Amino acid sequence: MSYKVATVAAIVGAIAIAGAYTLGQQQGKAPASVASAPVGAHPAGGAQEIREGKVGVDPSEKFTHFRVGNKNVKKIFADNGVIWVATSGGVIRYDTRTDEYKMFDNQSGLLSNGMFYVGRIQGKITVGTYGGGMSMLDEKTGTWETYNIPEGLGDAFVYDVVETRSGDIWIATWSGVNRVRGGKLKDPAAWELHTVESTGGGLPNDWVYGLAEGKNGEMWLATEGGMSRFADGKWEHWNHSRGIGADYDKVKQDIAYKSDPAKESLHHAQQKREMGLEGIDQAYNPNYIIALVVDQDGSVWSGTWGGGLAHFDGQKWTNYTTVEGLPGNHVFMLHRDQQNRLWIGTNNGLAVKEGDKFRIMKSSDGLFSDTVFSMTTTKEGDLWIGSYGGVAHIRPAT
């Protein structure tokens, strides 16, 4: 499939949030400066300082620039003509039909500007924030209701949220994972917190980055210590010793980030010690699972920190790296689109799996940057791809 290109661009700055994203920012390309906003590009909801908005159009090329500020794009959610962009400086609501946009941040009811998650939970736009808990938007009044540690949240840092088919809500935090039975957010008795300690090590690490419901209602959890599964009241986990991620000898020539996070962070140093990786002084930890997708057949895809893409068929893990055709071995994002294609966002471009091969897209093909942190697709086939500094909107060619 060929695509026409539009880009949501940003003025580049330096906002370091954490972990993989900090390193990704340092590697990202700086977009060119953008012009002032033209007539017609206006914020919804009254006058405010113009920090984002359409700033240039090239009708012949279908190429558009939007200003989004000094932000890193963590998550994108397509919502019937509206695109929600979760950034390290707030969440933006952009209406593709009218070009209206609005920024929600700590000036409009949120407790933090850093965003890790945006989606709909119980029919409400919900954000997971960096230090401000989980907030849900009343779109009629424009007000946010926040759930934080006093309500039962394990930690104020919320990385992912899933509403299961049974109605439970699972919330990934950096101090374990919450399960809210029946989605009864107002009932303190419905809140559970599962940690390494409470699960007897079934959850291998309290830093939980991703969640996905499996084929039979089981819950899969991506953590900094490997992949965990909760099914029928029992926990099981897998890490590199059980097959996740390629061995260092296979990927060491293609490690993108030469600086070792363990030298900057006591937390990362501890993780490397626990995993027996002290002798590796590069950004490689295949136990660090950043992204997660569960297919309809129940198999699981995991994105690792330097160990490539891992696939679990229920019996064993198979790993894909640059040797097998991936553009990069740091996998930040995984996404299944409406055509059931698997998209893989890496430190060196975006790949779509086509049979046993990978088709690669880079900035020369229309991406905003070769470092891809987030993505969504629409029913029309549009791609929205987030990087540090901006979003590429790529439309199917007509």
TORDREN-909218 format. One line per field, with one value per residue (C-alpha): residue number from 1; residue in three letters; x, y, z. Coordinates in Angstrom, 1 decimal, m for minus. Layout:
<nodes>
num	NUM | ...
residu	ALA | ...
u	X | ...
v	Y | ...
w	Z | ...
</nodes>
This chain:
<nodes>
num	1 | 2 | 3 | 4 | 5 | 6 | 7 | 8 | 9 | 10 | 11 | 12 | 13 | 14 | 15 | 16 | 17 | 18 | 19 | 20 | 21 | 22 | 23 | 24 | 25 | 26 | 27 | 28 | 29 | 30 | 31 | 32 | 33 | 34 | 35 | 36 | 37 | 38 | 39 | 40 | 41 | 42 | 43 | 44 | 45 | 46 | 47 | 48 | 49 | 50 | 51 | 52 | 53 | 54 | 55 | 56 | 57 | 58 | 59 | 60 | 61 | 62 | 63 | 64 | 65 | 66 | 67 | 68 | 69 | 70 | 71 | 72 | 73 | 74 | 75 | 76 | 77 | 78 | 79 | 80 | 81 | 82 | 83 | 84 | 85 | 86 | 87 | 88 | 89 | 90 | 91 | 92 | 93 | 94 | 95 | 96 | 97 | 98 | 99 | 100 | 101 | 102 | 103 | 104 | 105 | 106 | 107 | 108 | 109 | 110 | 111 | 112 | 113 | 114 | 115 | 116 | 117 | 118 | 119 | 120 | 121 | 122 | 123 | 124 | 125 | 126 | 127 | 128 | 129 | 130 | 131 | 132 | 133 | 134 | 135 | 136 | 137 | 138 | 139 | 140 | 141 | 142 | 143 | 144 | 145 | 146 | 147 | 148 | 149 | 150 | 151 | 152 | 153 | 154 | 155 | 156 | 157 | 158 | 159 | 160 | 161 | 162 | 163 | 164 | 165 | 166 | 167 | 168 | 169 | 170 | 171 | 172 | 173 | 174 | 175 | 176 | 177 | 178 | 179 | 180 | 181 | 182 | 183 | 184 | 185 | 186 | 187 | 188 | 189 | 190 | 191 | 192 | 193 | 194 | 195 | 196 | 197 | 198 | 199 | 200 | 201 | 202 | 203 | 204 | 205 | 206 | 207 | 208 | 209 | 210 | 211 | 212 | 213 | 214 | 215 | 216 | 217 | 218 | 219 | 220 | 221 | 222 | 223 | 224 | 225 | 226 | 227 | 228 | 229 | 230 | 231 | 232 | 233 | 234 | 235 | 236 | 237 | 238 | 239 | 240 | 241 | 242 | 243 | 244 | 245 | 246 | 247 | 248 | 249 | 250 | 251 | 252 | 253 | 254 | 255 | 256 | 257 | 258 | 259 | 260 | 261 | 262 | 263 | 264 | 265 | 266 | 267 | 268 | 269 | 270 | 271 | 272 | 273 | 274 | 275 | 276 | 277 | 278 | 279 | 280 | 281 | 282 | 283 | 284 | 285 | 286 | 287 | 288 | 289 | 290 | 291 | 292 | 293 | 294 | 295 | 296 | 297 | 298 | 299 | 300 | 301 | 302 | 303 | 304 | 305 | 306 | 307 | 308 | 309 | 310 | 311 | 312 | 313 | 314 | 315 | 316 | 317 | 318 | 319 | 320 | 321 | 322 | 323 | 324 | 325 | 326 | 327 | 328 | 329 | 330 | 331 | 332 | 333 | 334 | 335 | 336 | 337 | 338 | 339 | 340 | 341 | 342 | 343 | 344 | 345 | 346 | 347 | 348 | 349 | 350 | 351 | 352 | 353 | 354 | 355 | 356 | 357 | 358 | 359 | 360 | 361 | 362 | 363 | 364 | 365 | 366 | 367 | 368 | 369 | 370 | 371 | 372 | 373 | 374 | 375 | 376 | 377 | 378 | 379 | 380 | 381 | 382 | 383 | 384 | 385 | 386 | 387 | 388 | 389 | 390 | 391 | 392 | 393 | 394 | 395 | 396 | 397 | 398
residu	MET | SER | TYR | LYS | VAL | ALA | THR | VAL | ALA | ALA | ILE | VAL | GLY | ALA | ILE | ALA | ILE | ALA | GLY | ALA | TYR | THR | LEU | GLY | GLN | GLN | GLN | GLY | LYS | ALA | PRO | ALA | SER | VAL | ALA | SER | ALA | PRO | VAL | GLY | ALA | HIS | PRO | ALA | GLY | GLY | ALA | GLN | GLU | ILE | ARG | GLU | GLY | LYS | VAL | GLY | VAL | ASP | PRO | SER | GLU | LYS | PHE | THR | HIS | PHE | ARG | VAL | GLY | ASN | LYS | ASN | VAL | LYS | LYS | ILE | PHE | ALA | ASP | ASN | GLY | VAL | ILE | TRP | VAL | ALA | THR | SER | GLY | GLY | VAL | ILE | ARG | TYR | ASP | THR | ARG | THR | ASP | GLU | TYR | LYS | MET | PHE | ASP | ASN | GLN | SER | GLY | LEU | LEU | SER | ASN | GLY | MET | PHE | TYR | VAL | GLY | ARG | ILE | GLN | GLY | LYS | ILE | THR | VAL | GLY | THR | TYR | GLY | GLY | GLY | MET | SER | MET | LEU | ASP | GLU | LYS | THR | GLY | THR | TRP | GLU | THR | TYR | ASN | ILE | PRO | GLU | GLY | LEU | GLY | ASP | ALA | PHE | VAL | TYR | ASP | VAL | VAL | GLU | THR | ARG | SER | GLY | ASP | ILE | TRP | ILE | ALA | THR | TRP | SER | GLY | VAL | ASN | ARG | VAL | ARG | GLY | GLY | LYS | LEU | LYS | ASP | PRO | ALA | ALA | TRP | GLU | LEU | HIS | THR | VAL | GLU | SER | THR | GLY | GLY | GLY | LEU | PRO | ASN | ASP | TRP | VAL | TYR | GLY | LEU | ALA | GLU | GLY | LYS | ASN | GLY | GLU | MET | TRP | LEU | ALA | THR | GLU | GLY | GLY | MET | SER | ARG | PHE | ALA | ASP | GLY | LYS | TRP | GLU | HIS | TRP | ASN | HIS | SER | ARG | GLY | ILE | GLY | ALA | ASP | TYR | ASP | LYS | VAL | LYS | GLN | ASP | ILE | ALA | TYR | LYS | SER | ASP | PRO | ALA | LYS | GLU | SER | LEU | HIS | HIS | ALA | GLN | GLN | LYS | ARG | GLU | MET | GLY | LEU | GLU | GLY | ILE | ASP | GLN | ALA | TYR | ASN | PRO | ASN | TYR | ILE | ILE | ALA | LEU | VAL | VAL | ASP | GLN | ASP | GLY | SER | VAL | TRP | SER | GLY | THR | TRP | GLY | GLY | GLY | LEU | ALA | HIS | PHE | ASP | GLY | GLN | LYS | TRP | THR | ASN | TYR | THR | THR | VAL | GLU | GLY | LEU | PRO | GLY | ASN | HIS | VAL | PHE | MET | LEU | HIS | ARG | ASP | GLN | GLN | ASN | ARG | LEU | TRP | ILE | GLY | THR | ASN | ASN | GLY | LEU | ALA | VAL | LYS | GLU | GLY | ASP | LYS | PHE | ARG | ILE | MET | LYS | SER | SER | ASP | GLY | LEU | PHE | SER | ASP | THR | VAL | PHE | SER | MET | THR | THR | THR | LYS | GLU | GLY | ASP | LEU | TRP | ILE | GLY | SER | TYR | GLY | GLY | VAL | ALA | HIS | ILE | ARG | PRO | ALA | THR
u	0.0 | 1.3 | 0.6 | 0.3 | 2.0 | 1.0 | 3.0 | 2.1 | 5.4 | 6.9 | 9.5 | 12.2 | 13.2 | 14.6 | 12.1 | 13.5 | 10.8 | 12.2 | 13.9 | 13.6 | 12.1 | 14.9 | 17.4 | 15.1 | 14.9 | 18.7 | 18.7 | 15.7 | 16.0 | 15.2 | 12.4 | 12.8 | 11.3 | 7.7 | 5.9 | 3.2 | m0.3 | m2.4 | m6.0 | m8.3 | m6.0 | m7.5 | m7.9 | m11.2 | m12.8 | m11.6 | m8.4 | m5.2 | m1.5 | m0.9 | 1.3 | 0.0 | m2.0 | m1.7 | 1.1 | 1.5 | m0.2 | 1.0 | m2.2 | m0.3 | 1.7 | m1.0 | 1.7 | 0.7 | 2.6 | 1.2 | 3.0 | 2.8 | 5.6 | 8.6 | 7.0 | 7.5 | 4.5 | 3.8 | 0.4 | m2.1 | m5.8 | m8.1 | m11.7 | m14.2 | m12.5 | m10.8 | m7.1 | m5.9 | m2.2 | m0.6 | 2.6 | 5.2 | 3.5 | m0.2 | m2.8 | m4.0 | m7.5 | m7.3 | m10.5 | m9.4 | m12.8 | m12.5 | m8.8 | m9.8 | m7.5 | m7.3 | m4.5 | m5.4 | m2.6 | m2.2 | m3.7 | m7.0 | m7.5 | m4.9 | m2.3 | 0.6 | 1.6 | 3.4 | 1.2 | 1.8 | m1.7 | m4.8 | m7.9 | m11.6 | m12.4 | m16.0 | m16.8 | m14.7 | m11.5 | m8.9 | m5.3 | m2.5 | 0.0 | 3.6 | 3.1 | m0.6 | m2.5 | m5.3 | m7.8 | m11.1 | m12.7 | m16.3 | m16.6 | m19.7 | m18.1 | m14.5 | m13.6 | m11.3 | m11.9 | m8.6 | m7.9 | m4.6 | m3.0 | m5.7 | m8.3 | m6.2 | m3.9 | m0.5 | 1.5 | 0.9 | 2.8 | 0.3 | 1.6 | m1.3 | m5.0 | m7.2 | m10.9 | m11.5 | m14.5 | m15.7 | m15.7 | m12.6 | m10.2 | m6.4 | m4.0 | m0.3 | 1.8 | 5.4 | 4.6 | 2.7 | m0.6 | m4.1 | m7.2 | m10.5 | m13.1 | m16.2 | m14.8 | m16.2 | m13.8 | m15.8 | m15.7 | m12.5 | m13.2 | m13.0 | m9.4 | m6.6 | m2.9 | m0.6 | 3.2 | 6.2 | 5.8 | 2.0 | 2.3 | 5.4 | 7.4 | 4.7 | 4.8 | 8.6 | 9.0 | 6.8 | 7.5 | 4.6 | 4.6 | 1.9 | m1.3 | m3.3 | m6.2 | m5.7 | m8.0 | m9.5 | m9.6 | m6.1 | m4.1 | m0.7 | 1.6 | 4.9 | 7.3 | 10.9 | 11.7 | 10.0 | 6.5 | 3.8 | 0.5 | m2.4 | m4.9 | m7.4 | m6.0 | m2.4 | 0.7 | 3.5 | 6.3 | 9.0 | 12.3 | 15.4 | 16.4 | 13.1 | 13.5 | 12.5 | 14.8 | 17.9 | 21.2 | 23.7 | 26.2 | 23.5 | 22.6 | 25.7 | 26.9 | 23.5 | 22.9 | 21.7 | 22.4 | 26.0 | 25.4 | 24.3 | 21.2 | 22.6 | 25.4 | 22.9 | 20.2 | 20.4 | 17.1 | 18.5 | 21.7 | 19.7 | 17.8 | 21.0 | 22.4 | 19.2 | 19.3 | 23.0 | 23.9 | 26.5 | 29.2 | 27.3 | 27.9 | 25.4 | 21.6 | 20.7 | 18.2 | 16.0 | 14.0 | 12.8 | 9.5 | 8.3 | 5.5 | 2.9 | 0.3 | m1.9 | m3.3 | m6.7 | m5.1 | m3.8 | m0.1 | 1.9 | 4.3 | 6.7 | 9.0 | 12.3 | 15.0 | 17.8 | 16.8 | 14.4 | 10.9 | 9.8 | 6.8 | 5.3 | 3.1 | 2.1 | 5.1 | 8.2 | 9.5 | 10.9 | 13.0 | 13.3 | 16.2 | 17.9 | 19.3 | 15.8 | 15.0 | 13.9 | 15.1 | 16.2 | 16.5 | 14.9 | 11.2 | 9.1 | 5.7 | 3.5 | 0.2 | m2.3 | m4.4 | m7.8 | m6.3 | m4.6 | m1.2 | 1.5 | 3.4 | 6.6 | 8.0 | 11.8 | 14.7 | 15.5 | 12.2 | 8.8 | 8.2 | 5.1 | 5.3 | 4.5 | 4.7 | 8.2 | 9.6 | 9.4 | 8.6 | 10.4 | 9.4 | 11.7 | 11.7 | 12.5 | 9.2 | 7.3 | 7.9 | 8.5 | 11.5 | 13.1 | 12.5 | 8.8 | 7.2 | 3.5 | 0.9 | m2.7 | m4.7 | m8.2 | m10.9 | m10.1 | m6.5 | m4.8 | m1.6 | m0.8 | 2.8 | 4.3 | 8.0 | 9.9 | 8.9 | 5.9 | 3.4 | 3.3 | m0.1 | 0.1 | m2.9 | m3.5 | m3.0 | m6.3
v	0.0 | 3.4 | 6.5 | 10.3 | 12.2 | 14.8 | 15.6 | 17.0 | 18.8 | 20.3 | 22.8 | 20.6 | 20.9 | 18.7 | 17.1 | 13.9 | 11.8 | 8.4 | 5.1 | 4.3 | 7.6 | 9.6 | 7.8 | 7.9 | 11.7 | 12.0 | 9.9 | 11.6 | 14.0 | 17.7 | 18.9 | 22.2 | 25.4 | 26.1 | 29.3 | 31.2 | 29.8 | 31.0 | 32.2 | 29.3 | 27.4 | 28.3 | 26.8 | 25.4 | 26.9 | 30.5 | 32.5 | 31.1 | 31.2 | 29.5 | 26.5 | 24.1 | 24.2 | 24.1 | 26.2 | 25.3 | 23.5 | 22.1 | 21.0 | 19.3 | 17.1 | 16.6 | 17.8 | 19.7 | 21.0 | 21.4 | 23.0 | 20.8 | 22.3 | 20.8 | 17.4 | 13.7 | 11.8 | 8.8 | 7.6 | 8.3 | 7.4 | 7.8 | 8.5 | 8.9 | 11.9 | 13.2 | 12.3 | 12.4 | 12.9 | 12.1 | 14.0 | 14.8 | 18.3 | 17.4 | 15.7 | 17.3 | 16.9 | 17.5 | 17.4 | 16.4 | 17.6 | 21.2 | 21.7 | 22.7 | 21.6 | 21.9 | 21.2 | 19.6 | 20.0 | 21.0 | 24.4 | 22.6 | 20.2 | 17.5 | 16.9 | 16.3 | 17.3 | 14.1 | 11.6 | 7.9 | 6.7 | 8.0 | 6.0 | 5.4 | 3.5 | 3.1 | 5.4 | 8.3 | 9.7 | 8.5 | 9.5 | 7.8 | 10.4 | 10.7 | 11.5 | 12.6 | 9.4 | 8.3 | 11.0 | 10.6 | 13.5 | 14.7 | 15.9 | 17.9 | 20.0 | 19.7 | 18.6 | 15.8 | 13.2 | 11.8 | 8.5 | 8.4 | 6.7 | 7.7 | 5.9 | 2.7 | 3.4 | 1.6 | 4.5 | 8.0 | 7.0 | 5.3 | 3.7 | 1.8 | 1.1 | m1.8 | m2.5 | m6.2 | m7.9 | m8.8 | m5.2 | m5.3 | m2.4 | m3.0 | m0.2 | m0.5 | 1.5 | 1.8 | 0.1 | m2.9 | m3.4 | m2.5 | m4.6 | m2.9 | m5.7 | m4.9 | m1.5 | m0.2 | 2.7 | 4.3 | 1.2 | 1.0 | m2.7 | m3.4 | m2.2 | m4.8 | m4.2 | m6.9 | m6.6 | m8.8 | m9.4 | m10.1 | m12.5 | m14.3 | m13.3 | m14.2 | m10.5 | m10.4 | m6.6 | m3.8 | m1.5 | m2.5 | m0.9 | m2.6 | m4.6 | m6.8 | m9.2 | m12.6 | m14.8 | m16.5 | m13.6 | m14.0 | m10.8 | m10.3 | m7.7 | m6.2 | m5.4 | m4.3 | m7.8 | m9.8 | m10.9 | m12.0 | m13.8 | m13.9 | m16.6 | m18.5 | m16.8 | m18.0 | m16.0 | m17.2 | m15.2 | m15.4 | m13.5 | m13.9 | m17.1 | m18.6 | m17.3 | m13.6 | m11.4 | m12.2 | m13.0 | m10.1 | m11.7 | m11.6 | m7.9 | m6.3 | m4.9 | m3.2 | m1.7 | 1.8 | 3.4 | 3.1 | 4.8 | 2.4 | 3.6 | 1.5 | 4.0 | 6.8 | 5.1 | 3.0 | 1.4 | 0.3 | m0.9 | m3.1 | m4.6 | m5.5 | m7.1 | m9.1 | m10.3 | m11.1 | m8.4 | m6.4 | m7.2 | m5.4 | m1.7 | m0.8 | m0.2 | m3.9 | m5.7 | m8.2 | m8.6 | m5.0 | m5.4 | m2.0 | m3.0 | m5.8 | m7.1 | m10.3 | m11.7 | m13.2 | m16.7 | m16.0 | m15.7 | m12.8 | m10.2 | m8.4 | m5.5 | m5.6 | m3.1 | m4.1 | m7.7 | m7.2 | m8.5 | m11.7 | m13.9 | m16.5 | m19.2 | m20.7 | m23.1 | m21.2 | m17.7 | m16.8 | m13.6 | m11.2 | m8.7 | m6.7 | m10.0 | m11.0 | m7.6 | m5.3 | m1.8 | m1.6 | m3.9 | m1.5 | m2.0 | 0.8 | 0.2 | m2.6 | m2.2 | m4.4 | m2.4 | m3.1 | m5.2 | m7.4 | m6.2 | m6.0 | m2.7 | m2.4 | 0.9 | 0.9 | 3.2 | 3.1 | 3.2 | 1.6 | m1.9 | m3.8 | m7.6 | m9.1 | m12.9 | m13.7 | m10.3 | m6.7 | m3.7 | m0.7 | 3.0 | 5.8 | 9.6 | 9.5 | 7.7 | 10.3 | 9.6 | 12.6 | 10.8 | 7.4 | 6.8 | 5.6 | 5.6 | 5.4 | 4.7 | 4.3 | 3.6 | 4.6 | 2.6 | 4.5 | 3.2 | 6.4 | 6.0 | 8.3 | 7.7 | 9.5 | 10.3 | 12.8 | 16.1 | 15.3 | 13.0 | 11.8 | 11.4 | 9.1 | 8.6 | 5.7 | 7.0 | 7.3
w	0.0 | m0.9 | 1.2 | 1.0 | 3.8 | 6.3 | 9.4 | 12.8 | 13.5 | 16.7 | 17.8 | 19.2 | 22.9 | 25.5 | 27.9 | 29.3 | 30.9 | 31.7 | 30.5 | 26.9 | 26.0 | 27.3 | 25.2 | 22.2 | 22.4 | 22.3 | 19.1 | 17.4 | 14.5 | 14.9 | 12.6 | 10.8 | 12.3 | 11.5 | 10.5 | 12.4 | 12.5 | 9.5 | 9.6 | 10.3 | 12.7 | 16.0 | 19.5 | 20.5 | 23.6 | 23.4 | 23.1 | 24.6 | 23.9 | 20.6 | 21.5 | 18.9 | 15.7 | 12.0 | 10.7 | 7.0 | 4.2 | 0.9 | m1.0 | m3.8 | m1.5 | 1.2 | 3.7 | 6.8 | 9.8 | 13.3 | 16.2 | 19.3 | 21.3 | 23.0 | 23.5 | 23.2 | 21.7 | 24.0 | 22.8 | 20.0 | 20.0 | 17.0 | 18.1 | 15.2 | 13.4 | 16.5 | 17.3 | 20.9 | 21.2 | 24.6 | 25.0 | 27.7 | 27.9 | 28.0 | 25.9 | 22.7 | 21.2 | 17.5 | 15.4 | 11.9 | 10.4 | 11.7 | 12.5 | 16.0 | 18.8 | 22.5 | 25.0 | 28.3 | 31.0 | 34.6 | 33.7 | 32.8 | 35.6 | 35.2 | 38.0 | 35.6 | 32.1 | 31.3 | 29.5 | 29.0 | 28.0 | 26.3 | 25.4 | 26.3 | 29.5 | 30.5 | 27.6 | 28.9 | 27.6 | 30.1 | 30.6 | 32.5 | 33.7 | 34.8 | 38.5 | 38.4 | 38.5 | 36.2 | 35.1 | 33.3 | 31.3 | 31.5 | 27.9 | 28.6 | 31.4 | 30.4 | 33.9 | 35.0 | 37.7 | 39.1 | 40.7 | 42.6 | 45.6 | 48.1 | 45.9 | 45.8 | 42.8 | 43.3 | 42.1 | 40.7 | 37.5 | 35.2 | 32.0 | 30.6 | 31.2 | 29.9 | 30.3 | 30.0 | 28.4 | 31.9 | 32.9 | 35.1 | 34.8 | 35.0 | 35.5 | 35.0 | 37.4 | 38.4 | 41.8 | 40.6 | 38.7 | 39.9 | 39.2 | 39.8 | 39.9 | 37.8 | 37.0 | 40.3 | 40.6 | 43.4 | 45.5 | 47.6 | 48.2 | 44.4 | 44.1 | 44.2 | 44.0 | 42.7 | 43.2 | 43.1 | 46.8 | 46.8 | 43.8 | 45.2 | 42.2 | 39.7 | 38.6 | 38.0 | 38.4 | 39.9 | 36.9 | 34.6 | 31.2 | 29.1 | 29.5 | 27.1 | 27.5 | 26.0 | 23.9 | 26.9 | 29.3 | 30.7 | 31.4 | 29.9 | 31.5 | 30.1 | 32.9 | 33.3 | 34.4 | 31.7 | 30.6 | 33.1 | 32.6 | 35.1 | 34.3 | 36.5 | 39.6 | 38.9 | 37.8 | 35.5 | 34.0 | 31.3 | 30.8 | 28.7 | 30.5 | 29.2 | 25.6 | 25.4 | 23.4 | 21.3 | 22.9 | 23.2 | 20.8 | 18.1 | 18.5 | 20.0 | 16.6 | 16.2 | 19.6 | 18.9 | 22.2 | 23.4 | 26.8 | 29.5 | 31.6 | 34.5 | 34.8 | 35.3 | 37.3 | 40.5 | 39.4 | 36.1 | 37.7 | 40.0 | 37.1 | 35.3 | 38.4 | 38.9 | 35.4 | 35.3 | 32.7 | 34.7 | 32.1 | 29.3 | 29.3 | 26.5 | 26.5 | 26.3 | 28.5 | 26.8 | 30.1 | 29.8 | 27.9 | 26.5 | 24.1 | 24.0 | 21.6 | 21.9 | 18.7 | 18.1 | 18.2 | 21.7 | 20.7 | 22.2 | 20.7 | 22.9 | 22.2 | 24.1 | 25.0 | 22.6 | 22.1 | 19.2 | 18.8 | 20.6 | 19.7 | 22.0 | 20.3 | 23.6 | 23.7 | 22.8 | 22.0 | 18.6 | 18.3 | 15.4 | 15.1 | 12.5 | 11.3 | 10.3 | 8.8 | 11.6 | 11.2 | 14.9 | 18.0 | 20.5 | 20.0 | 21.5 | 20.0 | 18.7 | 16.9 | 15.1 | 12.5 | 11.1 | 8.3 | 11.0 | 10.1 | 12.8 | 13.0 | 14.9 | 16.1 | 16.6 | 17.3 | 13.6 | 11.7 | 11.5 | 10.2 | 9.1 | 9.1 | 5.8 | 5.9 | 7.1 | 6.0 | 7.2 | 5.1 | 6.5 | 6.6 | 7.6 | 7.6 | 3.9 | 3.5 | 5.4 | 9.1 | 11.3 | 12.8 | 12.6 | 16.3 | 16.7 | 20.1 | 19.3 | 16.6 | 15.8 | 12.6 | 11.5 | 9.8 | 6.6 | 6.7 | 7.9 | 9.9 | 12.8 | 14.0 | 17.0 | 17.7 | 19.8 | 18.5 | 16.3 | 14.6 | 11.0 | 9.5 | 6.4 | 4.3 | 1.8 | m1.7 | m3.7
</nodes>
